[in-house]
Amino acid sequence: MKVKMKRLLPAVVLTICLMLVSACDIVNIPRSTSPPTPAETTEATTEPSSPTSPAAISPEPASPTGELKVHFINVGQGDAILIDLQDIEILIDGGDRSPGITGYLNEHVDGSLEVMVATHPHADHIGGLIAVLDAFEVDQIWHNGDTSTSKTYSDFMNRVNTEGADVHTARLHGIIKAGDLELFVHHPANLSGSTNDNSIVLHLAYGNTDFLFTGDAEQEAEVHMMMPGSVRLPEVEILKVGHHGSRTASSGDFLSITSPEVAFYMAGVDNSYGHPHTETITALNQIGAKIYGTDISGTIIVTTDGQTYLVNTEK
């Protein structure tokens, strides 16, 4: 039987106390100007603009309704991001099977998890989601429709099929809604690239604070997002750097357009891939972005009221 995890008051008090006394890096920065068959899915999308039409613009940002927290959870060599607005929670990826993240989520998720997003079917993004599905009720599950022959993908889709959630395929122009939050889908328009380049890319606008979550999207995906007829990429305050800081992502043109003030890469300590690569760090430095990584800073939490934001690091 599934046990729905709920936040316990003592755990919250303890967490707050630890945060107050920890040596956290806090920055207050104002905004500048054949695998298992998937469950039946709903594809939330409209037809892309024609190549000769003006680029569409993302929807207007939601008016802030409280304090938003975005947790870039340290799961080693993998991605796991929790978006938390009062009693609304959205989880983007869950890292690998180990280390698990359910203990961390138990401290921050109220009741059910409104939305789960699996950006692409690599194990370091979906492996941890299997345990999350066992531990939490999930209302909506979004994936990109790509498949894999791995056991991790097989186990994940088997669990998705038994969850009873509304299952959707994310495509360009789609909007993921949860309470007052809306995440706009910038990619993919279709499954035409590598597994990494098919990653779901999401834009969250909260007041004047913009986030771009890129999964493992690499430069081929970035080119598609910059093509005429695509949705115009936003300038953002916060960028989740593509593919763990690999040199295969974060092209100069892409960074010039998105112009992030702060960039987060998610990588394991002394990982075998050498992430983040020097080329990516250099490119981010060239645009003046402040860089954080989970390998150095541990879990990173961004708190915003829609006007200014704070960056709080675990280490």
N, C-alpha and C positions, 0 to 999 in steps of 0.2 A: 504494500500500500504506500502511495506517495505521501510523504510528510511535507506539508507546506511550511517553509521556514518563515519565521516572523522576527522582526527586530525586538530584542529584549532591552528594556530600559537600562538595566545595569551595564550591559555591554556597550550601549551608547555612551553612558556617563564615563565608563572606563576609557573608551576610544577618545572622547573629547579631552579627557585629562591627559592622556598620553600625547595627543597632538599639541597641547599647550606647553608641555615640558620638553618635547623632542626638539632636536636641533634641526629644524626644517628650514628650507630656503624659501622664504615667502616674498613674492614680488608683487607690488601693486602697480599695474601698468594701465593707464587710461588708454582708450581707443584712439588711434590716430585715424586723420581723415582718409556480366552484367550485374551490375550492382542492383540493390533492391529498388523496386519501382517507387519513385517518390509519391507521397500522398497527392491527391488531386489539388492542384494549385490554381490560384488566381493571379494572372499577370496584370499588375497595375501599371499601365503605361499608355501613352498616346503615340501616334506616329511621329517620328522625328521630323524636324523642319527639313525642307529641301536644301541642297547645298547652296542654292542661289538666294535663299531667303535670309533676312537678317537673323542673327543669332538670338534665340529666345533668352529671356532673363529669368532667373530663379524667382520663386514667389516672395512676396514681402515678408520680412521677418516677423515672428510672433512677438506680441507685446509681452514684456516680462511679467510674470505673475508670482514671482518669488525668487529665491536663491537657487540657481542651477549649479550642480556639481558634476564634473566630468572626471572620472577616475581612469587613469591609464595604469592598469593593474600590472604589477611585476609578476609575470608568469615565466620568466626566463626567456628562451628563444621562441617567442610567440606573441600574438596579439590578444588582448582582452580589455575592452573598454566599456565602462558602465556610465550611462547618462542618467542622472538622478534629479528629478524635479519634484520635491515633496513626496507624494505617494505614487508617482509615475516613474518607472524605471525601464530603460532600454539597454540591452546588452549587445555589443558588437563583438563577435568572436569570443572564444573562451580559452585560448591557449591550447596546449597539448593535454593529454590525459593526466600527466604529472609534470609540474605540480598542479593540483586542482585548485579551483577558485571558489568552490561552494562555501567554504568557511568565511571568506572575505565577503561574499555576497550576502551571507546571512546577517551581517552587521549593517547592511545598507538597503536591502530590498524589503519593502512593506508588502506582505502577502504575496500575490502573484507577480510574475514578471510580465509586464505588458507586451514587450517586443523582444524577440531574439533575432539577430541578424548573423548569418553565416556568410562572410564575404566571398569565400571560395572554398573548395573542398580539401585543402591541404590540412594535414593532421595538426600542425601547430596553430591552427585557427579554429578547428571544429572538435578536436579531441576532447577538450574540457567541457564542451557543450553537452556531451552525453550525460555526465554526472549532474549538470545543471538541470537537464530535463527530468532526471530522476528525483531531484530535490525540490524543484519549484513547479508550480503550475504556470504555464506559458500561454498567453492569449493569442499572440501572433508570431509566426515564424517566417522569416524572409531569407531566401537564398537566391543564387544566380542561375540555377538550373543546370549548372555544370555537374559532371559526375566523375567518379574515380573508381579504380578497381581495388583500392586499399580496404583493409578490414576496418580501419577507423571510419571511413566513409560509410561502409556497409552498416556498422553498428549505429552510427549517427542517424542514417536515414530510417533504419528500423525503429529507432526511438521516436523520430519525428512522426512516423506513420501511426504510432500508437498514442501520441500525446493528446490528440483531440483539439489541437490548436487550429486557427485559421492559417493556412499555408499559402504563401505568395511568392511569385517570381519577380524579382526587382529588375526593372528596365528603365532606360533613359526616359526622363519626364515623370517617372512615378514618384509618389509622395507616400512616405511612411508616417502614419499619424498615431500619436499616443497622447491622450489628454490635450494639453495646450502645445505640445511639441510636434513639429513637422520636420522630417528629414527628406530633402530633395535628392533624387537619384540622378547623378551625373554620368554614371557608367555602370554597366555596359548597355549599348544600344542593342547588341546581339552577341552571341558567343562566337566571336571570330578570331580570338587571339589565343595565347597560351593560357594555362590555368591561372597564372598570376595576373596576366593582362585582362582576364575576364572578371577580375575582382569588382565587387560592388564598391562604388565611391559615393559618399554621402556628404551633403552640405547641411549643416544645422546653423540657422540664424536665430539668435536669441537677443532681441533688442539690437544693440550696436556691436554685439560680439558674435563673430562668425567662426565656425569650426569646419574643417574639411578632413574627413576620415577616408583614407585611400586604400586600406587593405594592403595587398601586395602588388597593386597596380604599378607597372613599370613604364618605361618611356614610350612604348608602342601605344599603351592606353592613354598616356598623356597627350600624344599627338592626336588621337581620336577626339579627346575632350577639347582640343584647341582648334579643331577643324571648323570651317564655315558651316553653319547650319546646326552646330551643336549648341547646347545651352551654354551661355557665357559663363566662364569660370569666375567665381567671386574673388575679390581680395579678402583675405581672412586674417584674423588675429592669431588663430591656432591651427597649425597643420600637423596632422599625424603623418609622418614621413613614410612614403611608400616602401614596401619590401624591406623593413627593418634597417633602413639606411644604406641599402645596397647601391653600388654605382650604376646599376641597371635602371634606377628610378631617379626622380628629382632632377630633371633636365633644367638647364638654365632658363629656357623659355617658359617652362611650366612654373618655376619659382618666381620668375619676373612678373608673370600674370597674377599669381595668387598672393605674392608679396607678404608672406607670413611674418608677424612680429615675433612669434615663438614657434619653435618646431620641436616635436617629440618623436624620437625613434624608439622602437621597442625591440630589445635584443638581450640575449643572455650573456652573462659574464664569460669572457674568453671563449666565445662560441667558435665553432670550427669554420664558419663562413667568413670570419673576419669582419662581421658587421659591427659598427657602421664603417663603410669604406671612406678612406681619406677624401676621395673625390666628392662625395656627398657632403661631408663636413665643410670642405672648402667652398662648395657652391652655396651652402646655407650661410656661411660667414660672409660671402660676397654680397648677399642681399641684406645683411645686417640682422639676421634672425638670431634670437637667443636660443641656444640649443640645450635640450635636456634628453637624457637617455635612461631607460629603466635599468640598464646594466650598471650605471653609476649612481643614479638617484633613487633607485627603488621605485615603489609606486608613487605616481605623481597625480595630484588632484588640482584641477582648475575650478575655482569658484567664481561665479559672475552674477551680478544683478542686472546684466544687460548693458551696463554703461562702462564699468571697470571690471577688472578681473584680477584674481590672486593666483599665483602658482605656488603650491605647497608640496615639498618633496619629502619622502620618507627618510632619506639620508642627507 
